[in-house]
């Protein structure tokens, strides 16, 4: 770029900025949004002081702009300015009464400021709308602890654990803790002074233990908890605190004695239910049953005891009894969330997906902020291959509880399955951050990293998993695929074989060994291996589909067809079986049969972009242009960026009297998604040619020829463009080059006709 061009660009930039500034001066709404966007950019760069200025400017434009004040509080937190953060957080919460994040940000800052009653009000406001919100439950527990209501605080922490048992360690926000670092020292000093004045005071010792737990000092918390128990081994609050502590810090076996001690101390039904819940979570069903049966008539906890007993019956295979019990509970209390969730699980296990979905939607209608209800809905939708809707449901779970690692894992799986590898890796990484102990989260993260080619990161994760769980078949199988990606065939085979020693029908391991057989040209071995696993599990749709694909890849079409039909009989929702069967028919030139299979698959999907694209391509193979056009248009309604559909529809419009402006837009869309595609480049050139824009047509066809210099059609199209622009010499040489490459290509006759006329 020359100096003059740089200067012109700079002047143009100034003019644009000036125009924007003038427009914003006339539009306060636009101006405040501009300031917020600028603040967000500074926050992303960790330039907190600059972000504060921008958010304050946004607030000046609109004094009731809650979003700006919420973000301003966050900027103050990161800048270490506690008093101002608190002021803005409270104002934001007042302006955004329905915003959960705003209420909880204010509550946590109020706790650090010692305004526990105000924090309690904020947490209760959230819980009034969503009784199962984990973060609000924890915030309320923290506020109650500050108010010296240790019994109430422990109850809230127990509730938080029950709502999300996977959540461990500190429940406080890291940024909030960083903000309050100075005040934490003062608080610790006050707690220590209280203990010094009354060394055997259980409330003082528990308050100190609570403080240490909430500030990520679990060993100090344990020391003071043990001192409280030594001072009064029968103190109910201390024992319940101990049980909650050990469950939350990953040592549930140590919790049992404290549950029992709490019962001995007060004998309440709530304490007994807590022990039963503990047994239930540990799968100690006989012990859980014995406790629960004593509670079924209790006014306070009787219903949940009945739900737990029904769940135990179901786990033991007593399906009719379990179903009848849950139906009776729902008849008496139709909005009982946990009973509804158990009902959904039962229907799901029986593959009665439509009924399960209806029950999940009923639960959401009755409990619109229930994360478990949305999670159950997501599971059902995923099983129905309604992937986009499932993503929305799991996304709601994360919106309600941003640390819901289970939903993050499911979202990661769905994105990996649909090819959004980057998003899958991001979500799986978030799940690992939320709960580093989740094996499934780390496994999905490793898979995503393998697909994206980040093999060293994936290897680190898988090695850690093998140390933690050395006898996990799925982890060995994934390590096998990692070795395969690194071209370490011997290492891959050893891992795949180890996985099959642990789980003889592990699908990923079988797939890996077959891939190695096929890669080495051992077609017969690949087919024999596939047949062997099918013989062991003749109704497993996944293994049958694998066997069908193996036979297809080795040219055994009849065997492939039989296997794939069996897979569909075993599971009518086995999408891959339909598309693989379609490929079998295409190989055999059974075009109508192939199209039928892709249509069957599309009927099972809510957003069948790839399936319908195949249907349209087959119509094109059959020269059924109008049918192809109709289906491509439907594909683009589902996904306006579907590149293959956009490219082919652009060609159809250009060739058959369609709107050339629309064709041009479609061709440009296709090329932007497929910048290295000769076909997409050629289509764009063809549309330019039809629009008689010869200069752009020639330039575009030249790029197509550069991408695929041996494609005679691209040379032919370039020759036509030269001819129509009046450049006879280049037209002749280019058309002759096309015919030299292949004398009988599809456009050869027309190329010869044009040559004769030059």
TANOR-V813958 format. One record per residue. N is the residue number from 1. PHI is phi in whole degrees, -180 to 180 (999 if undefined). Layout:
{{N:PHI} {N:PHI}}
This chain:
{{1:999} {2:-78} {3:-61} {4:-62} {5:-68} {6:-62} {7:-62} {8:-63} {9:-62} {10:-64} {11:-64} {12:-61} {13:-62} {14:-63} {15:-63} {16:-63} {17:-62} {18:-64} {19:-64} {20:-63} {21:-62} {22:-64} {23:-63} {24:-66} {25:-62} {26:-86} {27:-136} {28:-58} {29:-62} {30:-65} {31:-66} {32:-66} {33:-66} {34:-63} {35:-64} {36:-64} {37:-60} {38:-65} {39:-61} {40:-60} {41:-64} {42:-65} {43:-62} {44:-62} {45:-90} {46:62} {47:-97} {48:-70} {49:-63} {50:-66} {51:-63} {52:-58} {53:-61} {54:-67} {55:-66} {56:-65} {57:-61} {58:-63} {59:-67} {60:-67} {61:-70} {62:-148} {63:-64} {64:-107} {65:-84} {66:-62} {67:-60} {68:-64} {69:-69} {70:-61} {71:-71} {72:-65} {73:-61} {74:-64} {75:-64} {76:-63} {77:-57} {78:-69} {79:-86} {80:83} {81:-101} {82:-63} {83:-58} {84:-69} {85:-59} {86:-62} {87:-60} {88:-70} {89:-64} {90:-65} {91:-62} {92:-62} {93:-63} {94:-67} {95:-79} {96:-122} {97:-64} {98:-97} {99:-87} {100:-63} {101:-61} {102:-65} {103:-63} {104:-75} {105:-60} {106:-65} {107:-60} {108:-65} {109:-71} {110:-65} {111:-61} {112:-65} {113:-84} {114:82} {115:-94} {116:-70} {117:-64} {118:-63} {119:-63} {120:-59} {121:-62} {122:-64} {123:-64} {124:-64} {125:-63} {126:-68} {127:-67} {128:-64} {129:-90} {130:-139} {131:-63} {132:-106} {133:-73} {134:-65} {135:-64} {136:-69} {137:-62} {138:-66} {139:-61} {140:-64} {141:-60} {142:-64} {143:-65} {144:-64} {145:-62} {146:-66} {147:-85} {148:67} {149:-91} {150:-66} {151:-62} {152:-64} {153:-63} {154:-64} {155:-59} {156:-69} {157:-68} {158:-63} {159:-65} {160:-62} {161:-66} {162:-65} {163:-68} {164:-146} {165:-63} {166:-78} {167:-84} {168:-131} {169:75} {170:-74} {171:-98} {172:-89} {173:-78} {174:-60} {175:-63} {176:-65} {177:-64} {178:-63} {179:-60} {180:-89} {181:-55} {182:-67} {183:-72} {184:-62} {185:-63} {186:-65} {187:-64} {188:-60} {189:-60} {190:-65} {191:-63} {192:-64} {193:-64} {194:-64} {195:-70} {196:-63} {197:-73} {198:-140} {199:-59} {200:-104} {201:-78} {202:-60} {203:-58} {204:-67} {205:-65} {206:-69} {207:-62} {208:-67} {209:-61} {210:-60} {211:-59} {212:-66} {213:-62} {214:-71} {215:-109} {216:63} {217:-124} {218:-62} {219:-68} {220:-65} {221:-62} {222:-64} {223:-57} {224:-76} {225:-64} {226:-64} {227:-63} {228:-65} {229:-70} {230:-67} {231:-68} {232:-152} {233:-61} {234:-101} {235:-69} {236:-61} {237:-61} {238:-63} {239:-69} {240:-67} {241:-59} {242:-63} {243:-61} {244:-64} {245:-61} {246:-68} {247:-65} {248:-72} {249:-100} {250:82} {251:-128} {252:-64} {253:-62} {254:-79} {255:-79} {256:-56} {257:-61} {258:-79} {259:-60} {260:-66} {261:-64} {262:-64} {263:-65} {264:-62} {265:-75} {266:-130} {267:64} {268:-72} {269:-65} {270:-64} {271:-65} {272:-66} {273:-63} {274:-60} {275:-65} {276:-62} {277:-60} {278:-62} {279:-61} {280:-62} {281:-62} {282:-89} {283:61} {284:-94} {285:-68} {286:-59} {287:-68} {288:-63} {289:-61} {290:-60} {291:-73} {292:-65} {293:-61} {294:-77} {295:-107} {296:-62} {297:-96} {298:-72} {299:-65} {300:-82} {301:-120} {302:-61} {303:-66} {304:-66} {305:-63} {306:-65} {307:-62} {308:-65} {309:-64} {310:-63} {311:-65} {312:-65} {313:-58} {314:-64} {315:-64} {316:-87} {317:89} {318:-89} {319:-69} {320:-65} {321:-64} {322:-64} {323:-62} {324:-64} {325:-65} {326:-66} {327:-62} {328:-66} {329:-63} {330:-70} {331:-66} {332:-79} {333:-135} {334:-60} {335:-100} {336:-71} {337:-61} {338:-66} {339:-65} {340:-62} {341:-65} {342:-65} {343:-62} {344:-60} {345:-62} {346:-62} {347:-64} {348:-63} {349:-62} {350:-86} {351:60} {352:-94} {353:-68} {354:-63} {355:-68} {356:-63} {357:-65} {358:-62} {359:-67} {360:-63} {361:-64} {362:-63} {363:-63} {364:-67} {365:-62} {366:-83} {367:-136} {368:-64} {369:-115} {370:-91} {371:-63} {372:-59} {373:-67} {374:-66} {375:-64} {376:-61} {377:-62} {378:-60} {379:-60} {380:-66} {381:-63} {382:-64} {383:-66} {384:-88} {385:65} {386:-95} {387:-67} {388:-66} {389:-67} {390:-63} {391:-59} {392:-63} {393:-65} {394:-66} {395:-63} {396:-64} {397:-59} {398:-68} {399:-65} {400:-71} {401:-134} {402:-58} {403:-101} {404:-76} {405:-64} {406:-61} {407:-68} {408:-62} {409:-64} {410:-63} {411:-63} {412:-62} {413:-60} {414:-64} {415:-68} {416:-65} {417:-66} {418:-98} {419:90} {420:-89} {421:-64} {422:-60} {423:-64} {424:-61} {425:-63} {426:-63} {427:-68} {428:-64} {429:-63} {430:-65} {431:-65} {432:-65} {433:-64} {434:-63} {435:-149} {436:-61} {437:-82} {438:-71} {439:-67} {440:-63} {441:-65} {442:-67} {443:-69} {444:-64} {445:-61} {446:-62} {447:-60} {448:-61} {449:-67} {450:-63} {451:-61} {452:-85} {453:85} {454:-91} {455:-72} {456:-66} {457:-65} {458:-62} {459:-64} {460:-59} {461:-64} {462:-68} {463:-65} {464:-63} {465:-66} {466:-69} {467:-69} {468:-74} {469:-135} {470:-65} {471:-106} {472:-91} {473:-64} {474:-66} {475:-69} {476:-62} {477:-63} {478:-67} {479:-64} {480:-62} {481:-68} {482:-64} {483:-61} {484:-61} {485:-64} {486:-87} {487:64} {488:-96} {489:-66} {490:-65} {491:-65} {492:-64} {493:-62} {494:-62} {495:-69} {496:-62} {497:-67} {498:-64} {499:-60} {500:-75} {501:-64} {502:-80} {503:-139} {504:-58} {505:-115} {506:-64} {507:-62} {508:-62} {509:-70} {510:-60} {511:-59} {512:-64} {513:-65} {514:-65} {515:-60} {516:-66} {517:-59} {518:-66} {519:-63} {520:-93} {521:79} {522:-95} {523:-63} {524:-63} {525:-64} {526:-62} {527:-66} {528:-64} {529:-64} {530:-64} {531:-64} {532:-63} {533:-74} {534:-66} {535:-62} {536:-79} {537:-139} {538:-68} {539:-116} {540:-87} {541:-62} {542:-64} {543:-69} {544:-65} {545:-65} {546:-61} {547:-64} {548:-63} {549:-65} {550:-63} {551:-66} {552:-61} {553:-69} {554:-107} {555:80} {556:-96} {557:-70} {558:-63} {559:-64} {560:-62} {561:-60} {562:-63} {563:-63} {564:-71} {565:-66} {566:-64} {567:-62} {568:-68} {569:-64} {570:-71} {571:-150} {572:-64} {573:-98} {574:-77} {575:-58} {576:-62} {577:-63} {578:-64} {579:-67} {580:-67} {581:-64} {582:-60} {583:-66} {584:-59} {585:-67} {586:-61} {587:-61} {588:-93} {589:63} {590:-91} {591:-66} {592:-64} {593:-63} {594:-63} {595:-61} {596:-60} {597:-68} {598:-68} {599:-66} {600:-62} {601:-64} {602:-62} {603:-66} {604:-91} {605:-110} {606:-84} {607:-140} {608:-82} {609:-63} {610:-69} {611:-64} {612:-69} {613:-60} {614:-64} {615:-59} {616:-65} {617:-63} {618:-67} {619:-58} {620:-64} {621:-59} {622:-90} {623:60} {624:-95} {625:-62} {626:-66} {627:-65} {628:-61} {629:-58} {630:-59} {631:-74} {632:-61} {633:-63} {634:-66} {635:-59} {636:-73} {637:-66} {638:-75} {639:-146} {640:-60} {641:-103} {642:-66} {643:-67} {644:-64} {645:-63} {646:-62} {647:-63} {648:-71} {649:-69} {650:-59} {651:-65} {652:-61} {653:-62} {654:-65} {655:-86} {656:-125} {657:76} {658:-80} {659:-71} {660:-71} {661:-66} {662:-65} {663:-59} {664:-63} {665:-62} {666:-65} {667:-64} {668:-66} {669:-60} {670:-64} {671:-69} {672:-65} {673:-83} {674:-127} {675:-66} {676:-102} {677:-90} {678:-65} {679:-65} {680:-66} {681:-64} {682:-63} {683:-62} {684:-62} {685:-61} {686:-66} {687:-65} {688:-59} {689:-63} {690:-64} {691:-83} {692:63} {693:-99} {694:-70} {695:-61} {696:-67} {697:-62} {698:-62} {699:-62} {700:-71} {701:-63} {702:-60} {703:-63} {704:-63} {705:-66} {706:-64} {707:-68} {708:-135} {709:-67} {710:-99} {711:-88} {712:-67} {713:-63} {714:-66} {715:-62} {716:-60} {717:-64} {718:-64} {719:-61} {720:-60} {721:-63} {722:-62} {723:-62} {724:-72} {725:-86} {726:93} {727:-92} {728:-67} {729:-63} {730:-66} {731:-60} {732:-60} {733:-63} {734:-73} {735:-66} {736:-64} {737:-63} {738:-62} {739:-72} {740:-68} {741:-66} {742:-163} {743:-74} {744:-124} {745:-69} {746:-57} {747:-102} {748:-61} {749:-60} {750:-69} {751:-60} {752:-65} {753:-63} {754:-65} {755:-59} {756:-64} {757:-87} {758:-84}}
